[in-house]
């Protein structure tokens, strides 16, 4: 059953126009690969997949950021450019129903990162304030860049930094990764000669052995991951198991993740943490402080904004700011967004285009309006 068009649609569209965001319409049917590759495990599990007559993998639009970015690249439009949208998305929904409305703004190409970040938070807050007058809103803010800077400063190898960065935004995944980091398993279920090839780090020989095994069991090397991909992943896992973080470094990481303070206190808290842990966070801290100043300059109620060092959002394409806005007493966010500076290049843009944006859950807003 198709959900009814939102009652608040006209107000939302009017606000977007006032904020200088051009309304864009993107197809409901989208190529599936960008979402499967870049959207994150949480969204991948909930996508409705199909395929074209030629066998191309397609899906019903599960969110708007990737389609809007693809549309921008295809149109070869200049930047900076702001796009707005309001339409249905399709997911296997935890709360019942598979179709619901989202609205939001994608801000592409503005090189003043702090200003664009602050504007995104301010736009989302303004939309919710318009639709839910007299409702007390709370903002939770995190920063993927700060988290990755801490991992690098602690001397973690690239493999571990990548795994922890992917887990940022999922409390169970991050907890599991930290448990493995503090006490990595030394066991391998591989039999000989694969175990010896793995210990030697001989990816090429291991791939050849895997290919022989697949052929012997009648599996096609072209079905799913290739032998080379499997071998490379096994070697990466073995390398991760070989790393042990010192107790001091692990304690510092846990201390960082426990930081949860009002946004105005966050720069000082991060500086104090870096000094105590003897870590250099350099440019990441400077960018964070500039964003805090820009948010205050946008007139947002900074006393209602908290910085939580462990807060992330379960989408793989985020690179910096992440945030959610909710109503006091509500256990689900009404809006969420973040920065995705690598996404457009991964989608095929010929040059780097910084981006930041947010979405609001229209169904949750209207349910709250009706309840109140």
C-alpha positions as CSV (number, residue, x, y, z in Angstrom):
1,X,0.0,0.0,0.0
2,X,1.4,3.4,-1.0
3,X,1.7,5.8,1.9
4,X,-0.3,9.0,1.6
5,X,1.5,12.1,0.5
6,X,2.8,14.0,3.5
7,X,0.6,16.7,4.9
8,X,3.6,18.8,5.7
9,X,5.0,18.6,2.2
10,X,4.2,22.1,1.1
11,X,5.9,23.6,4.2
12,X,9.0,21.4,3.6
13,X,9.3,22.4,0.0
14,X,8.9,26.1,0.8
15,X,11.7,25.9,3.4
16,X,14.0,24.2,0.9
17,X,13.4,26.9,-1.6
18,X,14.1,29.6,1.0
19,X,17.4,27.7,1.8
20,X,18.5,27.9,-1.8
21,X,18.2,24.1,-2.5
22,X,16.9,23.2,-6.0
23,X,14.3,20.4,-5.9
24,X,15.4,17.3,-7.8
25,X,13.5,14.2,-8.8
26,X,15.5,10.9,-9.2
27,X,14.2,7.6,-10.5
28,X,12.7,5.0,-8.1
29,X,14.6,2.2,-9.9
30,X,18.3,2.6,-9.3
31,X,21.5,0.6,-10.1
32,X,22.1,-1.6,-7.1
33,X,25.9,-1.8,-7.1
34,X,26.6,1.7,-5.6
35,X,24.3,0.9,-2.6
36,X,25.8,-2.6,-2.2
37,X,29.4,-1.3,-2.4
38,X,29.1,2.0,-0.4
39,X,25.9,2.2,1.7
40,X,26.9,-0.1,4.6
41,X,25.8,-3.5,5.9
42,X,22.8,-2.2,7.8
43,X,21.2,-0.8,4.6
44,X,22.4,-3.6,2.3
45,X,20.4,-6.1,4.3
46,X,17.2,-4.1,3.7
47,X,17.4,-3.3,0.0
48,X,14.8,-4.6,-2.4
49,X,16.8,-6.1,-5.3
50,X,15.7,-7.0,-8.8
51,X,17.4,-7.1,-12.2
52,X,16.9,-5.7,-15.7
53,X,16.2,-7.8,-18.9
54,X,20.0,-7.7,-19.6
55,X,20.8,-9.0,-16.1
56,X,21.8,-5.6,-14.6
57,X,21.4,-5.6,-10.8
58,X,18.7,-3.0,-9.9
59,X,17.0,-1.9,-6.6
60,X,14.2,0.2,-5.4
61,X,15.5,3.5,-4.1
62,X,16.5,2.8,-0.5
63,X,17.8,6.4,0.2
64,X,18.4,9.6,-1.7
65,X,22.1,10.6,-1.2
66,X,23.6,8.2,-3.7
67,X,20.9,8.8,-6.4
68,X,21.2,12.6,-6.0
69,X,25.0,12.4,-6.4
70,X,24.7,10.1,-9.4
71,X,22.3,12.6,-11.0
72,X,24.6,15.5,-10.3
73,X,27.5,13.6,-12.0
74,X,25.4,12.7,-15.0
75,X,24.1,16.3,-15.5
76,X,27.7,17.6,-15.3
77,X,26.5,20.6,-13.3
78,X,28.9,23.0,-11.7
79,X,29.4,23.4,-8.0
80,X,28.7,24.5,-5.4
81,X,25.2,23.3,-5.8
82,X,22.4,22.5,-3.3
83,X,19.8,19.9,-4.0
84,X,16.6,19.1,-2.1
85,X,14.2,16.2,-2.4
86,X,11.0,14.8,-1.0
87,X,9.9,11.3,-2.0
88,X,9.5,7.7,-1.1
89,X,12.2,5.3,-0.2
90,X,11.9,1.5,0.0
91,X,13.4,-0.7,2.6
92,X,12.6,-3.8,4.6
93,X,11.6,-1.7,7.6
94,X,12.1,-2.7,11.2
95,X,9.1,-0.7,12.3
96,X,6.6,-2.2,9.8
97,X,5.9,-1.1,6.3
98,X,8.3,-1.0,3.4
99,X,7.6,2.4,1.9
100,X,8.0,5.7,3.6
101,X,8.8,9.4,2.8
102,X,12.2,11.1,3.3
103,X,13.1,14.7,2.6
104,X,16.5,16.4,2.8
105,X,19.2,18.5,1.3
106,X,22.5,17.5,-0.3
107,X,25.1,20.3,-0.4
108,X,27.8,19.6,-3.0
109,X,31.0,21.4,-3.8
110,X,31.3,24.0,-1.0
111,X,35.0,24.0,0.0
112,X,34.3,25.9,3.2
113,X,33.8,22.6,5.1
114,X,33.0,24.1,8.5
115,X,30.4,26.4,7.1
116,X,28.7,23.7,5.0
117,X,28.6,21.3,7.9
118,X,27.1,23.9,10.2
119,X,24.5,24.8,7.5
120,X,23.5,21.2,7.1
121,X,22.8,20.9,10.8
122,X,21.0,24.2,10.9
123,X,18.8,23.3,7.9
124,X,17.8,20.0,9.4
125,X,17.1,21.7,12.8
126,X,15.0,24.5,11.0
127,X,12.9,21.9,9.2
128,X,12.1,20.0,12.3
129,X,11.4,23.3,14.2
130,X,9.0,24.3,11.4
131,X,7.1,21.0,11.4
132,X,7.2,20.4,15.1
133,X,6.8,23.9,16.8
134,X,7.3,24.0,20.5
135,X,9.0,20.6,20.5
136,X,12.3,20.4,22.4
137,X,15.0,19.0,20.0
138,X,18.3,17.4,20.9
139,X,21.3,17.1,18.5
140,X,24.0,14.4,18.8
141,X,27.1,15.0,16.8
142,X,30.1,12.8,16.1
143,X,33.1,13.0,13.8
144,X,34.6,10.2,11.7
145,X,37.7,12.3,11.0
146,X,38.6,12.7,14.7
147,X,38.0,9.0,15.3
148,X,40.3,8.0,12.4
149,X,42.9,10.6,13.5
150,X,43.0,9.0,16.9
151,X,43.5,5.5,15.4
152,X,46.3,6.8,13.2
153,X,48.0,8.6,16.1
154,X,47.9,5.4,18.2
155,X,49.9,3.7,15.5
156,X,47.3,1.2,14.4
157,X,48.2,-0.5,11.0
158,X,46.0,0.4,8.0
159,X,44.0,-2.9,8.2
160,X,42.9,-2.2,11.7
161,X,42.1,1.4,11.0
162,X,39.9,0.4,8.1
163,X,38.0,-2.3,10.2
164,X,37.4,0.1,13.1
165,X,36.4,2.9,10.7
166,X,33.8,0.6,9.1
167,X,32.5,-0.3,12.5
168,X,32.1,3.3,13.5
169,X,28.3,3.9,13.8
170,X,27.5,0.3,14.8
171,X,27.9,-0.2,18.6
172,X,27.9,-4.1,18.3
173,X,30.4,-4.1,15.4
174,X,32.7,-1.6,17.2
175,X,32.5,-3.6,20.4
176,X,33.4,-6.8,18.6
177,X,36.3,-5.1,16.8
178,X,37.7,-3.7,20.1
179,X,37.4,-7.1,21.7
180,X,39.4,-8.7,18.9
181,X,41.9,-5.9,19.1
182,X,42.5,-6.4,22.8
183,X,42.7,-10.1,22.5
184,X,43.1,-11.3,18.9
185,X,42.5,-14.9,18.1
186,X,45.5,-16.8,17.0
187,X,43.5,-19.8,15.7
188,X,43.1,-20.6,12.0
189,X,40.6,-23.1,10.7
190,X,42.6,-23.6,7.4
191,X,44.2,-27.0,6.7
192,X,47.6,-27.6,5.1
193,X,49.0,-26.4,2.8
194,X,46.7,-23.4,2.9
195,X,47.7,-22.6,6.5
196,X,51.4,-22.5,5.7
197,X,50.8,-20.4,2.6
198,X,48.8,-18.0,4.8
199,X,51.5,-17.8,7.4
200,X,54.1,-17.1,4.7
201,X,51.9,-14.3,3.3
202,X,52.1,-15.8,-0.2
203,X,48.9,-14.4,-1.6
204,X,49.6,-15.6,-5.2
205,X,50.3,-19.3,-4.2
206,X,47.3,-19.2,-1.8
207,X,45.0,-17.9,-4.6
208,X,46.2,-20.7,-6.9
209,X,45.5,-23.3,-4.1
210,X,42.0,-21.9,-3.6
211,X,41.3,-22.0,-7.3
212,X,42.4,-25.7,-7.4
213,X,40.0,-26.5,-4.6
214,X,37.1,-24.6,-6.2
215,X,37.7,-26.5,-9.4
216,X,37.9,-29.8,-7.6
217,X,34.5,-29.2,-6.0
218,X,32.9,-27.9,-9.1
219,X,32.7,-24.3,-8.1
220,X,33.2,-21.7,-10.8
221,X,36.0,-19.1,-9.9
222,X,33.8,-16.4,-11.5
223,X,30.9,-17.2,-9.1
224,X,31.1,-14.7,-6.3
225,X,34.5,-13.6,-5.0
226,X,37.5,-14.7,-7.0
227,X,40.3,-16.9,-5.6
228,X,42.5,-13.8,-5.5
229,X,39.9,-11.8,-3.5
230,X,39.5,-14.7,-1.0
231,X,43.3,-15.1,-0.6
232,X,43.8,-11.4,-0.1
233,X,41.1,-11.2,2.5
234,X,42.5,-14.2,4.4
235,X,46.0,-12.6,4.4
236,X,44.4,-9.3,5.7
237,X,42.7,-11.2,8.5
238,X,45.9,-13.0,9.4
239,X,47.7,-9.6,9.6
240,X,45.0,-8.2,11.8
241,X,45.3,-11.2,14.2
242,X,49.0,-10.5,14.5
243,X,48.5,-7.0,15.9
244,X,48.3,-6.4,19.6
245,X,47.7,-2.9,20.9
246,X,49.6,-1.9,24.0
247,X,47.6,-1.6,27.2
248,X,48.3,2.1,27.3
249,X,47.2,2.7,23.7
250,X,44.0,0.5,24.2
251,X,43.2,2.5,27.4
252,X,43.6,5.8,25.5
253,X,41.2,4.6,22.7
254,X,38.6,3.6,25.3
255,X,39.1,7.0,27.1
256,X,38.5,8.7,23.8
257,X,35.3,6.8,23.0
258,X,34.0,7.7,26.5
259,X,34.0,11.4,25.7
260,X,30.4,12.7,25.7
261,X,30.2,16.4,26.5
262,X,28.2,19.5,25.4
263,X,29.4,20.7,22.0
264,X,30.9,24.0,23.4
265,X,33.1,21.9,25.8
266,X,34.2,19.4,23.1
267,X,37.2,21.3,21.7
268,X,38.7,21.6,25.2
269,X,37.9,18.0,26.0
270,X,39.6,16.7,22.9
271,X,42.6,18.9,23.4
272,X,42.9,17.6,27.0
273,X,42.6,14.0,25.8
274,X,45.3,14.5,23.2
275,X,47.6,16.1,25.7
276,X,47.1,13.3,28.3
277,X,47.5,10.5,25.8
278,X,50.5,12.3,24.1
279,X,48.8,12.2,20.7
280,X,49.0,14.7,17.9
281,X,45.6,15.2,16.3
282,X,46.6,18.4,14.5
283,X,44.4,19.4,11.5
284,X,41.5,17.2,12.7
285,X,41.2,19.2,15.9
286,X,41.5,22.5,14.1
287,X,38.7,21.5,11.7
288,X,36.5,20.4,14.6
289,X,36.9,23.7,16.4
290,X,36.1,25.6,13.2
291,X,32.9,23.6,12.8
292,X,31.9,24.3,16.4
293,X,32.3,28.1,15.8
294,X,30.3,27.9,12.6
295,X,27.5,26.0,14.3
296,X,27.3,28.7,17.0
297,X,27.4,31.4,14.3
298,X,24.3,29.8,12.6
299,X,22.2,30.6,15.6
300,X,21.7,27.0,16.7
301,X,20.9,26.3,20.4
302,X,24.4,25.0,21.2
303,X,23.3,24.0,24.7
304,X,21.1,21.4,23.1
305,X,23.9,19.8,21.1
306,X,26.2,17.1,22.4
307,X,29.4,15.7,21.1
308,X,29.7,11.9,21.5
309,X,33.1,10.6,20.4
310,X,31.7,7.1,19.9
311,X,28.7,8.3,17.9
312,X,28.6,7.4,14.2
313,X,25.9,6.5,11.6
314,X,25.7,3.1,9.9
315,X,26.5,4.3,6.3
316,X,30.0,3.5,4.9
317,X,30.3,6.6,2.8
318,X,30.6,9.1,5.7
319,X,34.0,10.8,6.1
320,X,33.6,13.5,8.7
321,X,30.7,15.1,10.5
322,X,27.8,12.8,11.5
323,X,24.7,13.9,13.4
324,X,21.2,13.0,14.4
325,X,18.4,15.1,15.7
326,X,15.6,13.8,17.9
327,X,12.8,15.1,20.2
328,X,13.3,14.9,23.9
329,X,11.8,11.6,25.1
330,X,11.8,10.0,21.7
331,X,14.1,7.0,21.2
332,X,14.3,7.3,17.4
333,X,16.0,10.1,15.4
334,X,13.9,12.4,13.3
335,X,16.8,13.5,11.1
336,X,20.3,12.3,10.4
337,X,23.1,13.3,8.2
338,X,26.8,13.8,7.6
339,X,29.8,14.5,5.4
340,X,30.8,12.3,2.5
341,X,33.8,13.8,0.7
342,X,34.9,10.6,-1.1
343,X,31.5,9.5,-2.3
344,X,31.2,11.4,-5.6
345,X,34.7,10.3,-6.7
346,X,33.8,6.7,-6.0
347,X,30.6,7.2,-8.0
348,X,32.6,8.4,-11.0
349,X,33.1,12.1,-10.7
350,X,36.3,13.2,-12.5
351,X,37.4,15.5,-9.7
352,X,36.9,15.6,-5.9
353,X,33.6,17.1,-4.9
354,X,33.1,17.6,-1.1
355,X,29.6,16.8,0.1
356,X,27.4,17.0,3.2
357,X,23.7,16.4,3.6
358,X,20.8,15.2,5.8
359,X,17.5,13.4,5.6
360,X,14.4,13.6,7.8
361,X,12.0,10.8,8.4
362,X,8.6,12.4,7.4
363,X,6.6,9.5,8.8
364,X,8.1,9.9,12.2
365,X,7.5,13.7,12.1
366,X,3.8,13.2,11.1
367,X,3.3,10.5,13.8
368,X,4.7,12.9,16.4
369,X,2.5,15.7,15.2
370,X,-0.6,13.5,15.4
371,X,0.3,12.3,18.9
372,X,0.8,15.8,20.1
